[in-house]
Amino acid sequence: MSRTTNLSRPIIEALYTEALVLADEVRAAFAMGGNMAGHVEIAGHSEDDFRLALSSEGLKCTTRMMHVLAWLLNQRAFFAGDLNESQLRKHGRLPEDRLARPENLEMLEPATCDLIEETMYLHRRIARLDQAWSDEFETQPIVRSMHERLNRELMQHPQLRA
């Protein structure tokens, strides 16, 4: 099983563990519905505004974590031999992130905002890995065609082989 990137099973496993812990924190934070008892109306924002902000950011945060976990599970499946490179290329891309809205974050508790930022940071890290991995696949045919051209030239000019 060849791999065209420097991703390795230990890297994927470490990221997977980190993502699971973070996903559990996200679940716990948004399952409680925020600290409504301590919520004070902020600069003209009603309780309904707060609930909408919390729901919206909770959904984006949860979706972001599910995308990260799905990407990591695909990588794990590849390393386990359950997916080949072709299947991984076709189905293993990380979807783009939907960032938090600053006006929503203004209404949320600092701890919730920090958690949202952590998930966005993890998504950015995985997105960089995904892009580097994808770039490697896209450049591989170019390198292969250059090697083939060089080999053809060498075959036509035996004096160059020495």
MARBA-3410 file (N, C-alpha, C, O; in Angstrom, 1 decimal):
162
0.9,-1.2,0.0,0.0,0.0,0.0,0.9,1.2,0.0,1.6,1.5,1.0 ~ 0.9,2.0,-1.1,1.7,3.2,-1.2,0.9,4.4,-0.8,-0.3,4.4,-0.9 ~ 1.6,5.4,-0.2,1.0,6.6,0.2,1.7,7.7,-0.4,3.0,7.8,-0.3 ~ 1.1,8.7,-1.0,1.7,9.8,-1.7,2.0,11.0,-0.9,2.4,12.0,-1.4 ~ 1.7,10.9,0.4,1.9,12.0,1.3,2.7,11.6,2.5,3.0,10.4,2.6
3.0,12.5,3.4,3.7,12.2,4.6,2.8,11.9,5.7,3.2,11.9,6.9 ~ 1.5,11.8,5.5,0.6,11.4,6.5,0.9,10.0,7.0,1.2,9.2,6.2 ~ 0.8,9.8,8.3,1.1,8.5,8.8,0.0,8.1,9.7,-0.8,8.9,10.2 ~ -0.1,6.8,10.0,-1.1,6.3,10.9,-1.0,7.0,12.3,-2.1,7.3,12.8 ~ 0.2,7.1,12.9,0.2,7.8,14.2,-0.3,9.2,14.2,-0.9,9.7,15.1
0.0,10.0,13.1,-0.5,11.3,13.0,-2.0,11.3,12.9,-2.7,12.1,13.6 ~ -2.6,10.5,12.1,-4.0,10.4,12.0,-4.7,10.0,13.3,-5.7,10.5,13.7 ~ -4.1,9.0,14.0,-4.6,8.5,15.2,-4.6,9.6,16.3,-5.5,9.8,17.1 ~ -3.5,10.4,16.3,-3.4,11.5,17.3,-4.5,12.6,17.0,-5.1,13.1,17.9 ~ -4.6,12.9,15.7,-5.7,13.9,15.4,-7.1,13.3,15.6,-7.9,14.1,16.1
-7.3,12.1,15.4,-8.6,11.5,15.7,-8.9,11.5,17.2,-10.1,11.8,17.5 ~ -8.0,11.2,18.0,-8.2,11.3,19.5,-8.5,12.7,19.9,-9.4,13.0,20.6 ~ -7.7,13.7,19.4,-8.0,15.1,19.6,-9.4,15.5,19.2,-10.1,16.2,19.9 ~ -9.8,15.1,18.0,-11.1,15.4,17.5,-12.2,14.8,18.3,-13.3,15.4,18.5 ~ -12.0,13.6,18.7,-13.1,12.9,19.6,-13.3,13.7,20.9,-14.4,13.9,21.3
-12.2,14.1,21.5,-12.3,14.8,22.8,-13.0,16.1,22.5,-13.9,16.5,23.3 ~ -12.6,16.8,21.5,-13.2,18.1,21.2,-14.7,18.0,20.8,-15.5,18.8,21.2 ~ -15.0,16.9,20.1,-16.4,16.7,19.7,-17.3,16.4,21.0,-18.4,16.9,21.0 ~ -16.7,15.7,21.9,-17.4,15.5,23.2,-17.6,16.8,23.9,-18.7,17.0,24.5 ~ -16.6,17.7,23.9,-16.8,19.0,24.6,-17.9,19.8,23.9,-18.6,20.5,24.6
-17.9,19.8,22.6,-18.9,20.5,21.8,-20.3,20.0,22.1,-21.2,20.7,22.4 ~ -20.4,18.7,22.2,-21.7,18.0,22.5,-22.2,18.5,23.9,-23.3,18.9,24.0 ~ -21.3,18.4,24.8,-21.7,18.8,26.2,-22.0,20.3,26.3,-23.0,20.7,26.9 ~ -21.3,21.2,25.6,-21.5,22.6,25.7,-22.8,23.0,25.1,-23.6,23.8,25.6 ~ -23.1,22.4,23.9,-24.4,22.8,23.2,-25.6,22.0,23.7,-26.7,22.4,23.4
-25.4,20.9,24.3,-26.5,20.1,24.8,-27.1,20.8,26.0,-28.4,20.7,26.2 ~ -26.3,21.5,26.7,-26.9,22.2,27.9,-27.6,23.5,27.5,-28.4,24.0,28.3 ~ -27.5,23.9,26.3,-28.2,25.1,25.8,-27.6,26.4,26.3,-28.4,27.4,26.4 ~ -26.4,26.4,26.7,-25.8,27.6,27.2,-26.3,27.9,28.6,-27.2,27.3,29.1 ~ -25.7,28.8,29.2,-26.0,29.2,30.6,-27.1,30.3,30.5,-26.8,31.5,30.6
-28.4,29.9,30.4,-29.5,30.8,30.2,-29.7,31.6,31.5,-30.1,32.7,31.5 ~ -29.4,30.9,32.7,-29.7,31.6,33.9,-28.8,32.8,34.1,-29.2,33.8,34.7 ~ -27.6,32.7,33.6,-26.6,33.8,33.7,-26.6,34.8,32.6,-25.9,35.7,32.6 ~ -27.5,34.5,31.6,-27.6,35.4,30.4,-28.2,36.7,30.8,-29.3,36.8,31.3 ~ -27.5,37.8,30.4,-28.1,39.1,30.6,-28.2,39.7,29.2,-27.4,39.5,28.3
-29.2,40.5,29.0,-29.5,41.1,27.7,-28.2,42.0,27.4,-27.8,42.8,28.2 ~ -27.7,41.7,26.2,-26.5,42.4,25.8,-26.8,43.4,24.7,-27.2,43.0,23.6 ~ -26.6,44.6,24.9,-26.7,45.7,24.0,-27.9,45.5,23.0,-27.7,45.5,21.8 ~ -29.1,45.4,23.5,-30.2,45.3,22.7,-30.6,44.0,22.1,-31.5,43.8,21.4 ~ -29.8,42.9,22.5,-30.1,41.6,22.1,-31.1,40.9,23.0,-30.8,40.9,24.3
-32.1,40.3,22.5,-33.1,39.6,23.4,-32.7,38.2,23.6,-31.7,37.7,23.1 ~ -33.4,37.5,24.5,-33.2,36.1,24.8,-33.4,35.3,23.5,-32.7,34.3,23.3 ~ -34.3,35.7,22.7,-34.5,35.0,21.4,-33.3,35.1,20.5,-32.9,34.2,19.8 ~ -32.7,36.3,20.5,-31.4,36.5,19.7,-30.3,35.6,20.2,-29.6,35.0,19.5 ~ -30.3,35.5,21.6,-29.3,34.7,22.2,-29.5,33.2,21.8,-28.6,32.5,21.4
-30.7,32.7,21.9,-31.0,31.3,21.5,-30.8,31.1,20.1,-30.2,30.0,19.7 ~ -31.1,32.0,19.2,-30.8,31.8,17.8,-29.3,31.8,17.5,-28.8,30.9,16.7 ~ -28.5,32.6,18.2,-27.1,32.6,18.0,-26.5,31.3,18.5,-25.6,30.7,17.9 ~ -27.0,30.9,19.6,-26.5,29.6,20.2,-26.8,28.4,19.3,-26.0,27.6,19.1 ~ -28.0,28.4,18.8,-28.5,27.3,17.9,-27.7,27.3,16.6,-27.2,26.3,16.2
-27.5,28.5,16.1,-26.8,28.6,14.8,-25.3,28.2,14.9,-24.8,27.4,14.1 ~ -24.7,28.7,15.9,-23.3,28.4,16.1,-23.1,27.0,16.6,-22.1,26.3,16.3 ~ -24.0,26.5,17.4,-24.0,25.1,17.8,-24.1,24.1,16.6,-23.3,23.1,16.5 ~ -25.0,24.4,15.7,-25.1,23.6,14.5,-23.9,23.6,13.6,-23.4,22.6,13.1 ~ -23.3,24.8,13.4,-22.1,24.9,12.6,-20.9,24.2,13.3,-20.1,23.5,12.6
-20.8,24.4,14.6,-19.7,23.8,15.3,-19.8,22.2,15.3,-18.8,21.5,15.1 ~ -21.0,21.7,15.5,-21.3,20.3,15.4,-21.0,19.7,14.0,-20.4,18.7,13.9 ~ -21.5,20.4,13.0,-21.2,20.0,11.6,-19.7,20.0,11.3,-19.2,19.1,10.7 ~ -19.1,21.0,11.7,-17.6,21.1,11.5,-16.9,19.9,12.1,-16.0,19.4,11.5 ~ -17.3,19.6,13.3,-16.6,18.4,14.0,-17.0,17.1,13.3,-16.1,16.3,13.2
-18.2,17.0,12.8,-18.5,15.7,12.1,-17.8,15.6,10.8,-17.4,14.5,10.4 ~ -17.5,16.8,10.1,-16.7,16.7,8.9,-15.3,16.3,9.2,-14.7,15.5,8.4 ~ -14.7,16.9,10.2,-13.4,16.6,10.6,-13.3,15.1,10.9,-12.4,14.4,10.5 ~ -14.2,14.6,11.7,-14.2,13.2,12.1,-14.4,12.3,10.9,-13.7,11.2,10.8 ~ -15.3,12.6,10.0,-15.5,11.8,8.8,-14.2,11.8,8.0,-13.8,10.7,7.5
-13.5,12.9,7.9,-12.2,12.9,7.1,-11.2,12.0,7.8,-10.5,11.2,7.1 ~ -11.1,12.1,9.1,-10.1,11.3,9.8,-10.5,9.8,9.7,-9.6,8.9,9.6 ~ -11.8,9.5,9.8,-12.2,8.1,9.7,-11.9,7.5,8.3,-11.5,6.4,8.2 ~ -12.0,8.3,7.3,-11.6,7.9,5.9,-10.1,7.6,5.9,-9.7,6.6,5.2 ~ -9.4,8.5,6.5,-7.9,8.2,6.5,-7.6,7.0,7.3,-6.7,6.2,6.8
-8.3,6.7,8.4,-8.0,5.5,9.2,-8.4,4.3,8.3,-7.7,3.3,8.4 ~ -9.5,4.4,7.6,-10.0,3.3,6.8,-8.9,3.0,5.7,-8.7,1.8,5.3 ~ -8.3,4.0,5.1,-7.3,3.9,4.1,-6.1,3.1,4.7,-5.6,2.1,4.2 ~ -5.6,3.6,5.9,-4.5,2.9,6.5,-4.8,1.5,6.9,-3.9,0.6,7.0 ~ -6.1,1.2,7.2,-6.5,-0.2,7.6,-6.7,-1.1,6.4,-6.9,-2.3,6.5
-6.6,-0.5,5.2,-6.8,-1.2,3.9,-8.2,-1.4,3.5,-8.5,-2.1,2.6 ~ -9.1,-0.7,4.2,-10.6,-0.7,3.9,-10.9,0.2,2.7,-12.0,0.0,2.1 ~ -10.1,1.2,2.4,-10.3,2.1,1.3,-9.0,2.1,0.5,-7.9,2.1,1.0 ~ -9.1,2.1,-0.9,-7.9,2.3,-1.7,-7.7,3.8,-2.0,-8.6,4.6,-1.7 ~ -6.6,4.2,-2.6,-6.4,5.6,-2.9,-7.4,6.2,-3.8,-7.8,7.3,-3.6
-7.9,5.4,-4.8,-9.0,5.9,-5.7,-10.2,6.3,-4.9,-10.8,7.3,-5.1 ~ -10.6,5.4,-4.0,-11.9,5.6,-3.2,-11.6,6.8,-2.3,-12.5,7.7,-2.1 ~ -10.5,6.9,-1.7,-10.2,8.0,-0.8,-10.2,9.4,-1.6,-10.7,10.4,-1.1 ~ -9.6,9.4,-2.8,-9.6,10.6,-3.6,-11.0,11.0,-3.9,-11.4,12.2,-3.9 ~ -11.9,10.0,-4.2,-13.2,10.3,-4.7,-14.1,10.8,-3.5,-15.0,11.7,-3.7
-14.0,10.1,-2.4,-14.9,10.4,-1.2,-14.3,11.0,0.0,-15.0,11.2,1.0 ~ -13.0,11.2,0.0,-12.3,11.6,1.2,-12.0,13.0,1.4,-11.2,13.4,2.3 ~ -12.6,13.9,0.7,-12.3,15.4,0.8,-13.0,16.0,2.0,-14.2,15.6,2.3 ~ -12.4,17.0,2.6,-13.0,17.7,3.7,-13.8,18.9,3.2,-13.3,19.7,2.4 ~ -15.1,18.9,3.5,-15.9,20.1,3.1,-15.4,21.4,3.7,-14.8,21.4,4.7
-15.7,22.5,3.0,-15.3,23.8,3.5,-16.1,24.1,4.8,-17.2,23.6,5.0 ~ -15.4,24.9,5.5,-16.0,25.3,6.8,-17.0,26.5,6.7,-16.8,27.3,5.8 ~ -17.9,26.6,7.5,-18.8,27.7,7.6,-18.4,28.4,9.0,-18.7,27.9,10.0 ~ -17.8,29.5,8.8,-17.2,30.2,10.0,-18.3,30.8,10.9,-19.4,31.1,10.4 ~ -18.0,31.0,12.1,-18.9,31.6,13.1,-19.1,33.1,12.7,-18.2,33.7,12.2
-20.3,33.6,13.0,-20.6,35.0,12.7,-20.2,35.8,14.0,-20.6,35.5,15.1 ~ -19.4,36.8,13.7,-19.0,37.7,14.9,-20.1,38.2,15.7,-20.0,38.3,17.0 ~ -21.2,38.6,15.1,-22.4,39.1,15.9,-23.0,38.1,16.7,-23.6,38.4,17.8 ~ -22.9,36.8,16.3,-23.4,35.7,17.2,-22.4,35.5,18.4,-22.8,35.3,19.5 ~ -21.1,35.5,18.1,-20.1,35.3,19.1,-20.2,36.3,20.2,-19.9,36.1,21.4
-20.6,37.6,19.9,-20.7,38.6,20.9,-21.7,38.3,21.9,-21.6,38.8,23.1 ~ -22.7,37.5,21.6,-23.8,37.1,22.6,-23.4,35.9,23.4,-24.1,35.7,24.4 ~ -22.4,35.1,23.0,-22.1,33.9,23.7,-21.1,34.1,24.8,-20.3,35.0,24.7 ~ -21.1,33.1,25.7,-20.1,33.2,26.8,-18.7,33.0,26.2,-18.5,32.3,25.2 ~ -17.7,33.6,26.9,-16.3,33.4,26.4,-15.9,32.0,26.3,-15.2,31.6,25.3
-16.3,31.1,27.2,-15.9,29.7,27.1,-16.5,29.0,25.9,-15.8,28.2,25.2 ~ -17.7,29.4,25.5,-18.3,28.8,24.3,-17.6,29.3,23.1,-17.4,28.6,22.1 ~ -17.3,30.6,23.1,-16.5,31.2,21.9,-15.2,30.5,21.8,-14.7,30.3,20.7 ~ -14.5,30.3,22.9,-13.2,29.6,22.8,-13.3,28.2,22.2,-12.5,27.8,21.4 ~ -14.4,27.5,22.6,-14.6,26.2,22.1,-14.9,26.2,20.6,-14.4,25.4,19.8
-15.7,27.2,20.2,-16.0,27.3,18.7,-14.7,27.6,18.0,-14.4,27.0,16.9 ~ -13.8,28.5,18.5,-12.5,28.8,17.9,-11.6,27.6,17.8,-11.0,27.4,16.8 ~ -11.7,26.8,18.9,-10.9,25.5,18.8,-11.3,24.6,17.7,-10.5,24.0,17.0 ~ -12.6,24.5,17.5,-13.1,23.6,16.4,-12.7,24.2,15.0,-12.4,23.5,14.1 ~ -12.8,25.5,14.9,-12.4,26.2,13.6,-10.9,26.0,13.4,-10.4,25.7,12.2
-10.1,26.1,14.4,-8.6,25.9,14.3,-8.3,24.4,13.9,-7.5,24.2,13.0 ~ -9.0,23.4,14.5,-8.8,22.1,14.1,-9.2,21.8,12.7,-8.5,21.2,11.9 ~ -10.3,22.4,12.3,-10.8,22.3,10.9,-9.7,22.9,9.9,-9.4,22.3,8.9 ~ -9.1,24.0,10.3,-8.1,24.6,9.4,-6.9,23.7,9.3,-6.3,23.6,8.2 ~ -6.5,23.1,10.4,-5.3,22.2,10.4,-5.6,21.0,9.5,-4.8,20.7,8.6
-6.8,20.4,9.6,-7.2,19.3,8.8,-7.3,19.7,7.3,-6.9,19.0,6.4 ~ -7.8,20.9,7.1,-8.0,21.4,5.7,-6.6,21.6,5.0,-6.5,21.3,3.8 ~ -5.6,22.0,5.8,-4.2,22.1,5.2,-3.7,20.8,4.8,-3.1,20.6,3.8 ~ -3.9,19.8,5.7,-3.5,18.4,5.4,-4.2,17.9,4.2,-3.6,17.3,3.3 ~ -5.5,18.1,4.1,-6.4,17.7,3.0,-5.9,18.3,1.7,-5.8,17.6,0.7
-5.6,19.6,1.7,-5.1,20.3,0.5,-3.8,19.8,0.1,-3.5,19.6,-1.1 ~ -2.9,19.6,1.0,-1.5,19.1,0.7,-1.6,17.7,0.1,-1.0,17.4,-0.9 ~ -2.5,16.9,0.7,-2.7,15.5,0.2,-3.3,15.6,-1.2,-2.9,14.8,-2.1 ~ -4.3,16.4,-1.4,-4.9,16.6,-2.7,-3.9,17.1,-3.8,-3.8,16.6,-4.9 ~ -3.1,18.1,-3.4,-2.1,18.6,-4.3,-1.1,17.5,-4.8,-0.7,17.5,-5.9
-0.7,16.7,-3.8,0.2,15.6,-4.2,-0.4,14.7,-5.2,0.3,14.2,-6.2 ~ -1.7,14.4,-5.1,-2.4,13.6,-6.2,-2.4,14.3,-7.5,-2.2,13.7,-8.5 ~ -2.6,15.6,-7.5,-2.7,16.4,-8.7,-1.4,16.5,-9.4,-1.3,16.6,-10.6 ~ -0.3,16.6,-8.6,1.0,16.8,-9.3,1.7,15.5,-9.7,2.6,15.5,-10.5 ~ 1.2,14.4,-9.1,1.8,13.1,-9.4,1.8,12.8,-10.9,2.8,12.4,-11.5
0.7,13.0,-11.7,0.7,12.7,-13.1,1.7,13.6,-13.9,2.2,13.1,-14.9 ~ 1.9,14.8,-13.4,2.8,15.7,-14.1,4.2,15.2,-14.0,5.0,15.1,-14.9 ~ 4.6,14.8,-12.8,5.9,14.2,-12.5,6.1,12.9,-13.3,7.2,12.7,-13.9 ~ 5.1,12.1,-13.4,5.2,10.9,-14.1,5.4,11.1,-15.6,6.2,10.5,-16.2 ~ 4.7,12.1,-16.1,4.8,12.4,-17.6,6.2,13.0,-17.9,6.7,12.7,-18.9
6.7,13.7,-16.9,8.1,14.3,-17.1,9.1,13.1,-17.2,10.0,13.1,-18.0 ~ 9.0,12.2,-16.3,9.9,11.0,-16.2,9.8,10.2,-17.6,10.8,9.8,-18.1 ~ 8.6,10.0,-18.0,8.4,9.3,-19.3,9.1,10.1,-20.5,9.7,9.4,-21.3 ~ 8.9,11.4,-20.5,9.6,12.2,-21.6,11.1,12.0,-21.5,11.8,11.9,-22.5 ~ 11.6,12.1,-20.3,13.1,12.0,-20.1,13.5,10.6,-20.5,14.6,10.5,-21.2
12.8,9.6,-20.2,13.2,8.2,-20.6,13.1,8.1,-22.1,14.0,7.5,-22.7 ~ 12.2,8.6,-22.8,12.1,8.6,-24.2,13.3,9.3,-24.8,13.9,8.8,-25.8 ~ 13.7,10.5,-24.3,14.8,11.2,-24.8,16.1,10.4,-24.6,17.0,10.3,-25.5 ~ 16.3,9.8,-23.5,17.4,9.0,-23.2,17.5,7.8,-24.1,18.6,7.4,-24.6 ~ 16.4,7.2,-24.5,16.4,6.0,-25.4,16.8,6.5,-26.8,17.4,5.7,-27.5
16.4,7.7,-27.2,16.7,8.2,-28.5,18.2,8.6,-28.6,18.7,8.7,-29.7 ~ 18.8,8.9,-27.5,20.2,9.4,-27.5,21.0,8.6,-26.6,21.2,9.0,-25.4 ~ 21.6,7.5,-27.0,22.3,6.6,-26.1,23.5,7.2,-25.5,24.0,6.9,-24.4 ~ 24.1,8.2,-26.2,25.3,8.9,-25.6,24.9,9.6,-24.3,25.9,9.9,-23.5 ~ 23.7,10.0,-24.1,23.3,10.7,-22.9,23.2,9.8,-21.6,23.2,10.2,-20.5
23.1,8.5,-21.9,22.9,7.5,-20.8,24.1,7.3,-20.0,24.0,6.8,-18.8 ~ 25.3,7.6,-20.5,26.5,7.3,-19.8,26.8,8.2,-18.6,27.8,8.0,-18.0
END
